[in-house]
């Protein structure tokens, strides 16, 4: 898991589970929680996403994404945008060589993009 600003994120192919409450998430606000409140757990592999009524579910239907388009590109883009705005993506690309921390954030984004591609490919093939 990693922190950017006031958000705690699970690494790609993982999710956050609160240690004492019935909360699971891909990211949480640190204004409401502490990083110590969560364990990071691996997702089931293969991801085995399901498409139902225009929604993409994965991890035993614990997580859902509602893409505008059910094409490979539409699904991938929707999942990427659930974590990174286009401006965030551009900033990470342009600044990736400025420091080790910037490089790590860029690599996290690339791993999330690969995660999104895996879900999109599984649903559209």
N, C-alpha and C positions, 0 to 999 in steps of 0.2 A: 504494500500500500504506500501511497505517497500523498503529500500535502502540497497544494498550490493555492496560495491565498488563504481563504477561510473554508476551503473544501478539502475533505479527506476522500481520496479516490482508491478504489480497489484496483489492483493491477489487472490487465487484460486476462481473461480466462479465470478470474477469481471474483469473489464477492465478499462483502463485509457482513458479519453477523454480530449483533450486539451481545455482549457477554451475559446480560441478565434480563433483557427485555425481548419481546418477540419482534425484533426489527432486523430485516435484511435489506441490503442496498448495494448499488454499484458505487454510490458516492453519498456523503452526508455533510451537512453544514457543521463546521466547528463552532458556530455560535450556539448550537444546541447540544453538541456532544463533544467529548474528548476522544482523541485517537486511542487512548487506553481503554475506552469502552468497547472496542471492537476487536474481533479476531478476523483475519482474512483467510478464507477457505477456498480451495480449488473448485472450479465448476466440473461437472461430470463431462468427461470426454469419451466419445464424441459429443458435441454440443446437442445434436439432435433437435434442432429448432422445429417448431410446428407453425404452420400457417392456418389460421382460423379467422374467418370473417374479417379479412384485411389486416389482421394483427399477427405479428411474429412473436412467438413465445419460445423461451428456452429455459434451461435449468429446472426441468420439471414444472414448467408454467409459472415459476416464481418471478420471472422478468418478462416484460413485454415492450415492444416497440410498435408504433403505428406509422408506417411510412406513407408518404403521399403517393408513391408509385410502388407497385409490387415487382418491378424489374430488378435485376441484379444491382444496377447503379442506384436505383431509388432506395432499395433496402440498405445498401452499404452507406450511402450518403446520410440517410436518416439516423443510423446507429452512430456514425461518426459525429454528426451534429448534436447528438444527445449528450456528448461530452465536450466537444470543441466547436466554437463558432468559427465561421470562415476567417474572421480577424485573428482569433487565437491561433488557428493553423498557420496563417501567413506569418505571424510574429515568431512562432516556434521555428518555422523554416528559415526565416531571415536571420534569426539570432542563435541558431544552433551551435555555432563555433565560438561564441563569445566567452563561454565558461563551461566548466564541467557540469554545473547545475543546469545550464541551458541545453547542453548536449543530452543530459539525462531526461529532461522534459521532452525534447524532440523524439528521443528513442521510445519513451512511453507513448507518445502520440502515434508513432509508426506501429507499435505493437497493438494499439487500439484499432488502428486502421486494418491491420491484418485480422484481428478478431472480427471486425465488421464484415470483412470480405469472406471469412469462413462461414458466417451465418448466412450471408446473402447467397453464397454458392450452394450451401446445403438446401436452401429453400427453393432456389430457382432451377436446380438441375434434376 
